[in-house]
Every structure is written in structure tokens, then in C-alpha cells.
Amino acid sequence: MSSESIDRIMSQFEKLTDEEQNSMTTGLSSHFDKPIQFSATGLAALHPDELGIIGNILNGLILTKEYVPDIRGVYGRLNVTELSRNIFFGRIEES
């Protein structure tokens, strides 16, 4: 992978708390069965497929942290009295 990809992974890793960084390093080291070092030289030593996996995991973790849906707010804005309370089972036939 390019140094741009490694820079992106490092940038994402730095967004994590110390606890999350430790957890990520421990988990990935266990998964890959070798020590993972989040440094430019440590990441450059990894196979491109491994870097892809690490990048995807970091993307997912950061997306999960940054996007917290406002479930209570949305529910409060819903007009639940207009929602159907009946459930029907069966097949819809096309005409």
C-alpha cells in the first residue's frame, strides 16, 4: 500500500482514545498472530491485505463513534397515533 494509505491509517488511529488504541493494538496483534505497531515503519512492514483490514476496522470504529443516531429525538417527533397497529401476513399478488 502507498504511504498515503499508511498516513490515513495513522490519522484514524490518532482519533482513538488511549484505551481504544491499546485495545485495537492488542486485538489486531492477536488476530494477525504477530505484533502490530501503529507507526509508519511498523505499518509499512505489513502485507497490503493486512493494511486493508486494519483500515476497514478503523473506519468502522470511527464511524460508529461519530455517528450516534438520535433515537429518542426521532421517536419524539413521530406521530405514533397515525401508525397502523394491525399486522397482516400473507402474499401480495401483483395484478
C-alpha positions as CSV (number, residue, x, y, z in Angstrom):
1,M,0.0,0.0,0.0
2,S,1.1,3.5,-0.5
3,S,2.4,5.9,2.1
4,E,-0.9,7.8,1.7
5,S,-2.8,4.7,2.9
6,I,-0.4,4.4,5.9
7,D,-0.8,8.1,6.7
8,R,-4.6,7.7,6.6
9,I,-4.5,4.7,9.0
10,M,-2.2,6.6,11.3
11,S,-4.5,9.7,11.2
12,Q,-7.5,7.5,12.0
13,F,-5.6,5.7,14.8
14,E,-4.8,9.0,16.4
15,K,-8.5,9.8,16.7
16,L,-8.9,6.9,19.2
17,T,-8.6,7.3,22.9
18,D,-5.6,5.7,24.6
19,E,-7.8,2.8,25.8
20,E,-9.2,2.2,22.3
21,Q,-5.7,2.4,20.8
22,N,-4.5,-0.3,23.3
23,S,-7.5,-2.4,22.6
24,M,-7.0,-2.1,18.8
25,T,-3.3,-2.9,19.0
26,T,-3.9,-6.0,21.3
27,G,-6.9,-7.3,19.2
28,L,-5.1,-6.9,15.9
29,S,-1.9,-8.4,17.2
30,S,-3.9,-11.4,18.4
31,H,-5.8,-11.6,15.1
32,F,-2.7,-11.5,12.9
33,D,-0.7,-13.6,15.4
34,K,2.1,-11.1,15.3
35,P,2.8,-7.7,17.0
36,I,1.2,-4.8,15.2
37,Q,2.9,-1.4,15.6
38,F,1.0,1.7,14.6
39,S,4.0,3.6,13.2
40,A,5.0,4.4,9.6
41,T,7.7,1.7,9.7
42,G,5.5,-0.8,11.6
43,L,2.7,-0.5,9.1
44,A,5.0,-0.5,6.1
45,A,6.2,-4.0,7.1
46,L,2.6,-5.4,6.8
47,H,1.1,-7.1,3.8
48,P,-1.3,-4.8,1.8
49,D,-4.2,-7.1,2.6
50,E,-3.5,-6.7,6.3
51,L,-3.3,-2.9,5.9
52,G,-6.7,-3.1,4.1
53,I,-8.2,-5.0,7.0
54,I,-6.8,-2.6,9.6
55,G,-8.0,0.4,7.6
56,N,-11.5,-1.0,7.3
57,I,-11.7,-1.8,11.0
58,L,-10.6,1.7,11.9
59,N,-13.1,3.2,9.5
60,G,-15.9,1.2,11.1
61,L,-14.9,2.0,14.6
62,I,-14.6,5.7,13.9
63,L,-17.9,5.8,12.0
64,T,-19.6,4.0,14.9
65,K,-18.2,6.5,17.4
66,E,-19.0,9.6,15.4
67,Y,-22.5,8.7,14.2
68,V,-24.8,8.3,17.2
69,P,-28.4,8.4,16.0
70,D,-30.8,10.4,18.0
71,I,-33.4,7.7,18.5
72,R,-35.3,9.4,21.3
73,G,-35.5,12.7,19.3
74,V,-36.8,10.9,16.2
75,Y,-39.3,8.9,18.2
76,G,-40.5,12.2,19.9
77,R,-41.1,13.7,16.5
78,L,-43.0,10.7,15.2
79,N,-46.8,10.9,15.3
80,V,-47.3,7.4,16.7
81,T,-51.1,7.8,16.7
82,E,-51.1,7.6,12.9
83,L,-49.1,4.4,12.7
84,S,-51.0,1.2,11.9
85,R,-51.4,-1.1,14.8
86,N,-52.5,-4.1,12.7
87,I,-50.2,-6.7,11.3
88,F,-51.1,-8.7,8.3
89,F,-49.4,-11.8,7.0
90,G,-49.8,-13.2,3.5
91,R,-48.7,-12.8,0.0
92,I,-49.2,-9.7,-2.1
93,E,-50.3,-10.7,-5.6
94,E,-49.4,-8.4,-8.5
95,S,-52.1,-7.7,-11.0
